[in-house]
Amino acid sequence: MAEPRRALRQALDAGEFVLAPFVYDGLQAKLAEAVGFDAVYMTGFGTAAARGLPDLGLLGMREMADNVGALARAVSIPVIADADTGYGNALNVIRTVQSYEDAGAAALHIEDQVWPKRCGFMAGKQVIPDEEMLPKVRAACEARRDPDLVLIARTDALGVEGWDGAERRARAYREAGADVVFVDGIRTLEDLDACGERLGDLPLLYNGQLVRPDEAARRGFRIHIHTATLAVAFRAFRDALDELHETGAIASAEDPRTFGELLELLGVEQALARAKRYED
């Protein structure tokens, strides 16, 4: 697990731009790697949704860390992971960071929402005071045992305190040791521009799809976690189920290559060949 972590650290240190699509299971992660992505992002929203739950702080640290491990074992590229609020105070953050590190995360972010939190694009968010978040950022930095683990501090203050609060917090979190800062809840191009203008001297993460990745890179963002895959996967599966329910078939599934491609992606032939070595 150290190699993907080192690869992400080296890419960021070299000033490279990292694009990571949202994924929440091993199959999606494998697909992302197969088509050529250099990293994936484990979405907390998707991890909760895969269990039939809303992203309202209903999953605990252990459940989230277990999913980090599933993704990290599935691919050889870096996994950037949502660690919510760190699941408590500074002591909880220490355990969270080390659990995610043990699971194979290359990077993780913690946020300054109150717990239980909610999705960054939902209304009604609340944030903890700066003086409560800063010890958590420092604890996260001190907790990592592998210096290549990238620690990202997220602020959700934009929708609560406006740009003055978001900028103050982002700068304070960077000064406390965060490798990257992340202002969540950017809904407009104006806010995207404001982020670059106010915080462009810091290593920034962008979460959204207001602009293409190449444009996000030109605006100075170092990491872009792309949300679109989550919505597209939901819509495609829903439409396929609608078609099956209405017509009794799914036309696109009739291509015989699909099942073969799935078996190939999952490495079925290699697994069977490996098993054969142990036969009498």
PELIN-V254786 format. One record per pair of residues at least 12 apart in sequence whose C-alpha atoms are under 7 Angstrom apart, sorted by the first residue. I is the first residue (numbers start at 1). GAP is how many residues later the second one is. If there is no record, write none. Layout:
i = <I/I>
gap = <GAP/GAP>
This chain:
i = <1/4/4/4/4/5/5/5/5/6/8/8/9/9/16/17/17/17/18/18/18/19/19/19/19/20/20/20/20/20/20/20/21/21/21/21/21/21/22/22/22/22/22/22/22/22/22/23/23/23/23/24/24/24/24/25/26/26/26/29/29/29/30/30/33/33/38/39/39/39/40/40/40/41/41/41/41/42/42/42/42/43/43/44/45/55/55/56/56/56/56/57/57/57/57/61/61/65/65/65/68/68/68/68/68/69/69/72/72/78/79/79/79/80/80/80/80/81/81/81/81/82/82/83/83/83/84/84/85/85/85/85/85/86/89/90/90/90/93/93/93/94/94/94/97/97/97/98/98/106/106/107/107/107/108/108/108/109/109/109/109/110/110/110/111/111/111/112/112/112/112/112/112/113/113/113/113/113/114/114/114/120/120/120/121/126/127/127/130/134/134/137/137/137/137/137/138/138/141/150/151/151/151/152/152/152/152/152/153/153/153/153/153/154/154/154/154/155/155/155/155/155/156/156/156/158/159/166/167/167/180/180/180/181/181/181/182/182/182/184/189/196/196/200/203/203/204/204/204/205/205/205/205/206/206/206/206/207/207/207/207/208/208/208/209/209/209>
gap = <103/72/73/74/102/73/101/143/144/142/70/98/139/141/206/200/205/206/204/205/206/20/204/205/206/17/19/20/21/204/205/206/19/20/204/205/206/208/18/19/20/21/203/204/205/207/208/17/18/19/20/18/19/22/23/46/44/45/48/42/45/46/44/45/42/44/39/38/39/40/38/39/40/38/39/40/184/37/38/39/40/38/39/38/74/63/64/60/61/62/63/58/59/60/61/26/35/34/35/38/13/32/35/36/37/34/35/32/33/28/26/27/28/25/26/27/28/24/26/27/28/26/27/25/26/27/26/27/25/26/27/28/30/24/47/45/46/49/43/46/47/45/46/49/43/46/47/45/46/43/44/42/43/44/42/43/44/42/43/44/45/42/43/44/42/43/44/15/16/21/42/43/44/12/13/14/15/43/12/13/14/36/64/65/64/34/29/30/39/39/42/16/36/39/40/41/38/39/36/29/27/28/29/26/27/28/29/30/20/25/27/28/29/27/28/29/30/14/15/27/28/29/27/28/29/27/26/17/31/32/23/24/25/22/23/24/22/23/24/23/21/23/24/20/18/19/17/18/19/16/17/18/19/15/17/18/19/17/18/19/20/17/18/19/17/18/19>
